[in-house]
Amino acid sequence: MSPTRTQRSTPSRKKSCLQCAKSKVRCGLQRPSCQRCVASKRRCTYASAAPPSPAIQAAAPASIATPASLSTAFTEPTGATVAPGRGWPPPTPPSLSQNQARACDAKTLNFDVLDLVPLAGADQIRDRWLRPFLALAGEHEVPKAFHPYTLQYITCVLRTYSKQMGSDGVPPFIHPMQMTTGHVALANCYSLARLWHHHAAGSETIVADTIQREMDRLAHERTTSDVEQLAAFQAYLTYCIMSYFFPIPGRPLVTDTTMVTLQEMAFCAAQGGLVSHAELAGSRPTWESWIVASAKRRAMFAFYLFSSVYNEDNNVPNFPAEELRGVFAPDAKLVWEARARGVWEREYARHLALWPDGPLKISELWRSPETGSERQRERIDRWVQAADEFGMMLFAVCVHLHGY
């Protein structure tokens, strides 16, 4: 006798994730996180090892429609480990106490109340694409010429960012603690970056269609939450970098329209604030406010670098980013890399002690009447000593453009 519909569709309780089994509800059995756990923003765990399944079941995001043909279209690289959608395996296993502290901090992070100051002149970010036309109409702003080697350097660095998202890390403009909070935009981006970089031959069209749909979703999604706006901006920027520097032939995903959308997202992020009130006052902000503000600043700098490459490739003049003049330069490596609240508070206290005269602004790396002065060199030297790789890359670009 043929099995009944109930017998066919109801998964074994032993195969269900622990959360669905405890709630006595049907589990979709998706790995690494089932749809119910993703929707509920809860950690999804299974009691036993995953049964053999197509790689797409591990990599495809649960929140976007994926064609059934994808189940056989993609393959993971040999030896690759599919990381959970809300995190990734660290390069070296931390101690048990570190793991416990990190898990505790991830649970207690609260991004509902942020203390950010809106950026004055944020509309100039949104209207940046109009500048070439305004210049032709008689405005006297002088374009900034990039040396070909400078553009090559920026390209070489930016192209690694999507690869980081497609392996076991995140780009330096996404704070790792953001990946513990269950934001759908970043969880999808983590999975789709893997699909883009590790797709099987012949699946290019399906890959491009899937990512195009996700980009369209982000472009039309509206939210008033600072942290959700930031996540959408970061994910969209990652897709642009990924598809621009690693294009699928015949399927250009980055166009002038895409760049205008990216600028609109950057404007929304800046409008919500790129710095906290506490930072401006020289005191310690909440960790959550600092994470969002610092990640926004880094994403903004990465966006401007990417748009500079795009403009040069398309014979569009670049103009100095005067609207970012007062934005703080990337934070110190030890502050950015802190993964526990206590560690971050300690490192931020050291940061405040090192900068009694206020954090370095990005404009201090540009040419000005103070260029070469003893005071400016001392501040730049102080910042360089603590900068991480992203900060050093930004410093190198500024030196190429403005001198030191």
C-alpha positions in Angstrom: 0.0 0.0 0.0 1.3 3.5 -0.9 2.2 5.7 2.0 -0.3 8.4 3.1 0.4 12.1 2.5 1.1 12.5 6.2 3.6 9.7 6.1 5.3 11.3 3.1 5.4 14.9 4.3 6.0 14.7 8.1 9.8 14.5 8.9 11.0 12.2 11.6 11.3 13.9 14.9 14.8 12.4 15.1 15.8 14.3 12.0 14.3 17.6 13.1 16.3 20.4 14.6 16.3 20.5 18.4 14.3 23.7 18.5 11.4 22.4 16.3 11.4 19.0 18.1 11.1 20.8 21.4 8.2 23.0 20.1 6.6 19.9 18.5 6.3 21.6 15.1 7.2 20.5 11.6 10.9 21.2 10.7 11.9 22.0 7.1 15.3 20.2 7.8 17.2 22.9 6.0 20.9 23.1 6.9 22.6 24.8 8.6 19.4 26.6 9.8 15.8 25.6 9.1 13.3 28.2 7.9 11.4 28.3 11.2 14.6 29.1 13.1 15.6 31.7 10.6 12.2 33.4 10.8 12.3 33.3 14.6 15.9 34.5 14.7 16.9 31.7 16.9 19.9 29.4 16.8 19.2 26.2 14.9 21.0 23.0 16.0 20.7 19.4 15.1 21.3 16.4 17.4 23.2 14.4 14.8 25.5 15.0 11.8 23.8 16.2 8.7 22.9 13.5 6.2 24.5 13.8 2.7 22.6 16.5 0.7 23.3 18.7 -2.2 25.5 21.7 -1.4 22.9 24.2 -2.2 20.8 23.1 0.8 23.7 24.3 3.0 24.5 27.4 1.1 21.2 28.8 -0.3 19.6 31.5 1.9 16.2 30.5 3.3 14.6 33.9 2.8 14.7 34.2 -1.0 13.0 32.1 -3.6 15.5 29.6 -5.1 14.7 27.6 -8.3 14.4 23.8 -7.7 17.1 23.3 -10.4 19.6 24.9 -8.0 19.7 21.7 -6.0 22.0 20.2 -8.6 23.5 23.3 -10.1 26.1 24.2 -7.4 29.0 22.5 -5.9 31.2 23.5 -3.0 35.0 23.5 -3.5 36.9 20.5 -2.3 37.4 20.6 1.4 35.2 23.6 1.9 33.2 23.8 5.1 29.8 25.5 4.9 29.6 28.0 7.7 26.4 28.8 9.6 24.4 31.7 8.1 24.9 33.8 11.3 28.6 33.3 11.8 31.7 31.5 10.5 34.4 29.3 12.0 37.2 31.4 13.6 40.7 30.7 12.2 41.8 29.3 15.5 39.5 27.8 18.1 39.3 30.1 21.1 39.2 28.7 24.6 36.0 27.6 26.3 35.8 30.8 28.4 36.2 32.9 25.3 33.5 31.0 23.5 31.2 31.4 26.5 31.9 35.1 26.7 31.3 35.6 23.0 28.0 33.6 23.1 26.9 35.7 26.1 27.7 39.0 24.4 26.0 37.9 21.2 22.8 37.2 23.1 22.9 40.5 25.0 23.6 42.8 22.1 20.7 45.2 21.7 20.6 47.4 18.7 17.2 48.8 19.4 18.5 52.1 21.0 21.5 53.7 19.2 23.1 57.1 20.1 24.1 58.4 16.6 24.4 61.9 15.2 23.0 62.4 11.6 25.7 63.5 9.1 25.3 67.1 7.9 25.3 67.1 4.1 24.3 63.5 3.7 22.3 64.5 0.7 25.6 65.2 -1.1 26.2 61.4 -1.0 22.9 60.7 -2.6 23.4 63.3 -5.3 27.1 62.4 -6.0 26.2 61.0 -9.4 25.0 64.5 -10.5 28.4 66.1 -10.0 29.8 65.6 -13.5 26.7 67.2 -14.9 26.9 70.1 -12.5 30.5 70.6 -13.5 29.6 70.8 -17.1 26.9 73.3 -16.2 29.4 75.8 -14.9 30.3 74.7 -11.3 34.0 75.1 -10.5 34.7 72.0 -8.5 37.9 70.4 -9.8 37.9 66.6 -10.4 40.5 64.5 -8.7 42.6 62.4 -11.1 43.6 58.9 -10.0 46.9 57.4 -11.2 46.3 54.1 -13.0 48.5 52.3 -10.4 46.4 53.7 -7.6 43.3 52.4 -9.2 45.0 49.0 -9.7 45.9 49.0 -6.1 42.3 49.8 -5.0 41.0 47.1 -7.3 43.4 44.4 -6.0 42.3 45.1 -2.4 38.6 45.5 -3.0 38.3 42.3 -5.0 39.4 40.3 -2.0 36.5 41.5 0.1 33.8 39.4 -1.6 36.2 36.4 -1.5 36.4 36.8 2.3 32.6 36.8 2.4 32.6 33.7 0.2 35.0 31.7 2.4 35.3 31.8 6.2 35.4 35.5 7.0 33.8 38.9 6.4 35.0 42.1 4.6 36.6 44.7 6.9 33.6 46.9 6.6 31.3 44.4 8.3 31.8 44.0 12.0 31.9 40.3 13.0 29.4 40.8 15.8 26.8 41.8 13.2 26.9 38.3 11.9 25.6 37.0 15.3 22.4 39.0 15.3 20.5 37.2 12.5 20.2 40.0 10.0 18.7 38.4 6.9 20.6 40.7 4.5 24.0 39.6 5.8 23.0 35.9 6.2 21.9 35.8 2.6 25.0 37.7 1.5 27.2 35.2 3.2 25.5 32.3 1.4 25.2 33.9 -2.0 28.8 35.0 -2.0 29.7 31.3 -1.7 27.4 30.5 -4.6 29.0 33.2 -6.8 32.6 32.2 -6.2 32.0 28.4 -6.1 29.3 27.8 -8.7 29.6 24.8 -11.0 30.2 25.3 -14.7 26.9 25.9 -16.6 25.1 27.3 -13.6 26.1 30.9 -14.2 22.7 32.2 -15.4 20.9 30.7 -12.3 23.5 32.2 -10.0 23.2 35.7 -11.6 19.4 35.5 -11.5 19.4 34.6 -7.8 21.7 37.4 -6.8 19.9 39.9 -9.0 16.7 39.1 -7.2 18.3 39.6 -3.9 19.8 42.9 -5.0 16.4 44.0 -6.2 14.8 43.0 -2.9 17.4 45.1 -1.0 16.9 48.0 -3.3 13.1 48.1 -2.7 13.1 47.2 0.9 12.3 50.1 3.2 13.2 50.3 6.9 13.7 52.9 9.6 16.1 50.8 11.6 19.7 52.0 11.5 21.1 48.5 11.9 18.9 47.0 9.1 19.8 49.9 6.8 23.4 49.3 7.5 23.1 45.5 6.8 21.3 46.1 3.5 24.0 48.7 2.5 26.8 46.3 3.4 25.3 43.4 1.5 24.5 45.4 -1.6 28.0 46.8 -1.6 29.4 43.3 -1.3 27.3 42.1 -4.3 28.5 45.1 -6.4 32.1 44.5 -5.6 31.8 40.8 -6.2 29.9 41.0 -9.5 32.0 43.9 -10.8 35.4 42.4 -10.3 34.3 38.7 -10.9 31.7 39.2 -13.6 29.7 36.4 -15.2 30.0 36.9 -19.0 26.9 38.5 -20.5 25.3 39.3 -17.1 26.6 42.7 -15.9 24.9 43.3 -12.5 26.6 46.6 -11.9 25.3 49.4 -14.0 24.7 53.2 -13.6 21.3 52.4 -12.1 23.0 50.0 -9.6 25.4 52.7 -8.6 22.6 55.2 -8.1 20.9 52.7 -5.8 24.1 52.1 -3.9 24.5 55.9 -3.4 20.9 56.1 -2.1 21.7 53.3 0.4 24.9 55.1 1.5 22.8 58.3 1.9 20.3 56.5 4.1 23.1 55.0 6.3 24.8 58.5 6.6 21.5 60.2 7.4 21.1 57.9 10.4 24.5 58.9 11.6 28.2 58.0 11.2 29.3 58.9 14.7 27.8 58.7 18.2 27.2 61.6 20.6 29.6 59.9 23.1 32.4 59.8 20.5 32.0 63.5 19.7 32.1 64.2 23.5 35.3 62.2 23.9 33.6 59.5 26.1 32.9 55.8 25.6 29.7 55.0 23.7 27.7 51.8 24.1 29.3 48.9 22.3 26.2 48.6 20.0 26.3 52.2 19.0 30.0 52.0 18.3 29.7 48.8 16.2 27.0 50.4 14.0 28.8 53.8 13.7 32.3 52.3 13.0 30.9 49.8 10.5 29.0 52.5 8.7 32.2 54.6 8.4 34.1 51.7 7.0 31.4 50.8 4.6 31.2 54.4 3.4 34.9 54.6 2.7 34.8 51.2 0.8 31.8 52.5 -1.2 33.7 55.7 -2.2 36.7 53.7 -3.2 34.6 51.3 -5.3 32.7 54.2 -6.9 36.1 55.8 -7.8 37.1 52.7 -9.7 33.7 52.4 -11.4 33.8 56.1 -12.5 37.3 55.8 -13.9 36.4 52.7 -15.8 33.4 54.5 -17.3 35.2 57.8 -18.0 33.3 59.7 -15.3 35.2 62.3 -13.4 35.8 61.8 -9.6 35.5 64.6 -7.2 36.9 65.0 -3.6 34.7 63.6 -1.0 34.2 66.9 0.9 31.0 65.6 2.5 33.1 63.1 4.4 35.6 65.6 5.6 34.6 65.4 9.3 34.2 61.6 9.4 36.5 59.7 11.7 39.2 57.5 10.1 38.9 53.7 10.7 39.3 52.7 14.4 42.4 51.0 15.8 42.9 47.3 15.1 42.5 46.1 18.7 39.3 48.1 19.2 37.8 46.8 15.9 38.8 43.2 16.5 37.5 42.9 20.1 34.9 40.2 20.2 33.7 40.5 23.8 32.2 43.5 25.5 34.8 43.5 28.4 37.7 43.3 25.9 36.2 46.1 23.8 35.6 48.4 26.8 39.2 47.9 27.9 40.6 48.6 24.4 38.3 51.6 23.9 39.5 53.1 27.3 43.1 52.8 25.9 42.0 54.5 22.7 40.5 57.4 24.6 43.7 57.8 26.6 45.7 57.9 23.4 43.5 60.5 21.7 42.8 63.3 24.3 42.9 65.8 21.3 40.1 63.9 19.5 40.1 61.0 17.0 41.8 61.5 13.6 39.4 62.7 10.8 39.8 61.3 7.3 40.4 64.9 6.0 43.6 64.9 8.0 45.0 62.4 5.5 44.2 64.9 2.6 46.4 67.7 1.4 45.7 70.9 3.4 47.7 74.0 4.7 48.7 71.8 7.6 50.2 69.1 5.4 53.7 68.3 6.7 53.2 70.2 9.9 54.7 68.7 13.1 51.3 68.4 14.7 49.6 66.7 11.8 52.5 64.3 11.3 52.4 63.3 15.0 48.6 62.6 14.8 49.0 60.6 11.6 51.9 58.6 13.1 49.8 57.9 16.2 46.9 56.7 14.1 49.1 54.6 11.7 50.7 52.7 14.7 47.3 51.3 15.7 45.6 50.9 12.3 44.5 47.6 10.9 44.8 46.4 7.2 41.7 48.4 6.1 43.0 51.6 7.7 46.5 51.1 6.1 44.9 50.6 2.7 42.9 53.8 3.1 46.1 55.6 4.2 48.0 54.4 1.2 45.3 55.6 -1.2 45.2 59.0 0.5 49.0 59.3 0.3 48.9 58.4 -3.4 46.2 61.1 -4.0 47.3 63.9 -1.6 50.9 63.3 -0.5 52.0 63.2 3.1 
